Amino acid sequence: MLVVVIIGSVVWLISIVGAARWSDRVGRKPVYLVGSVLLVVWTFPFFLLLDTAVPALIVLSVVVLTIGLGLSYGPQAAFFAELFEPQYRYSGASFAYAVGAVVGGGFAPLIATALQTATGASWPVSAYMFAVGLISLGAVLLLRETRTSH
């Protein structure tokens, strides 16, 4: 698993840089949307592949997940900052990121662990990730493109 995590981390790093550069060319929202869609679509295959315990399939599951994460993380800093007018940018982006991290990310491991423990299966965790992914995707769809607005 350590090798899997290292491979996933390298792919994530590369995809973040690639996505950030891509968002500079085509816009923040399109790149973020591709990442969000990939993360929603990949929730069930991710755990199905993990559950096989086949090393190559586990690597595949993590690699695709980290590409989706990179596609959303790459443009995220610029996207968040550009959503706010310059006089509010630092506070607005910081507040949005911090609240999102606490509410969205802080409880996720607890919820996932509870779902896995209660059912003994990974599909409820996939369903949770799918639902949260749909909320995130909906939020991105409602946001305006920011690349050329400031």
N, C-alpha and C positions, 0 to 999 in steps of 0.2 A: 504493500500500500504506500510505503514511502516513495518508491519509484513512481507510482501512479500520481501521487501528489506533486512530485517534482515535475513530471511531464506536463501535468495540468497547469502548474504555475508558469512554466515556460510558454506554453500555448496561450495562456491568459495574458501574460506580459506582451507577447507579440501581437495578439489580437487587440489589446488596448491601444497600443501605439498605431497599429494599422487603422483601427476604427477612428481614432482621433484625427489622423491625417485625412481619412476618407471624409469625415464630417466637415473638415475645412474646405473640401471641394464641392460636396453635394448638399451640405446642410446637416444640422444636428439631428433634427427630427427624423429624417429618413433612415439614418444609421441606427438611431435609438429604436426606431420601430422594427427594423430587421432583427436587432438583438432581442427585443421584447417578444416578437413572434416566435423566434427560435426557442427562447426559454419556455414559452407556453407549450409549444408543440413537443418539446423534448422532455417534459416532466415525466410522462409515463414510460417512454423508452429508457430514460436514464435509470430508473430504479429496476426495470425489468432486466436490463443488462447488468447492473450491479448484482442483482440476485442470482445471476448465473454462476458467480464466483470464478468465471473464466477470465484470466488476466487480460487477454487481448480485448475482450468485450468490456471489461471494466475501464481499461484505458480509453477505448472508444467513447464510452459513456461520459467520462470526465472531460475528454478533449472537446466534444461537441458542446457540453455544458459551458466550459470555459471560453469557448468562442462566443457563445451567446452572451455571457457575462462581459466579455471584452467589448463586444459591439455596443452594449449599453453603457459600460463604464468609460469607454474611450471619449465619447462626446459629452459625458455627464457634467463635468466641471464647467466647461464653456456653456453648455446648454442652461444649466442652473443659473450661472452668473448672468447670462444674457436675458433671462426672463425678467430681470428687474432693471429699473432705471438706474443709471450710474450712482445717484445719491443714496440708493437703497441696496445696491448690488451686494456689498459685502455682508451686511446683516441679513438680507433676504435669502441669499444663497446659503449662508451658514445655518440660519434657522431652519430652512427647508430640509437641508441635508441632515442636521442633527435630529430633528423630529422624526424624519423618515427612518433614520438608522435605529432610533429607539423603538418606535412603534412597529415598523416593518421588520427590522432585523433582530431587535432585542428579544422578542417573544418567539420568534420562529423556531429556534432550537428546542425550546420548552414544549411548544405545540407539537413539533415533529416527534419528539421523544414520547410525549403522551399518546399520540396517535399510534405510533409503532408498538408501544408497550400495551396499550389497550386492545389492539387487534392482532398483534403478532405478524402483521403483514406490512408491506411497504406501499401498497396502493393507496391507503388513506393519506400518507405523506405526499404521494404524487398528486392526489386530488386537492390537498391543501395548497401545494405549490402551484397547481393549475389555477385555482381560484385566485390566489394572490397575484399570479402572473396576469390573469385577465384584468384585474383591477389596475395593475400597473400599465398594461397595454391601453386600457380605456383612458387613463390619465394622460398618457403620451399622445393619444389621438386628439385629446382636447386642447393640448398645448399648441401654440403658434410656432412656426419656424423662427429661429432667432439669429441665424448666421449673418444675415445682412441687415438686421434691424438696428444695430448700434454702431 
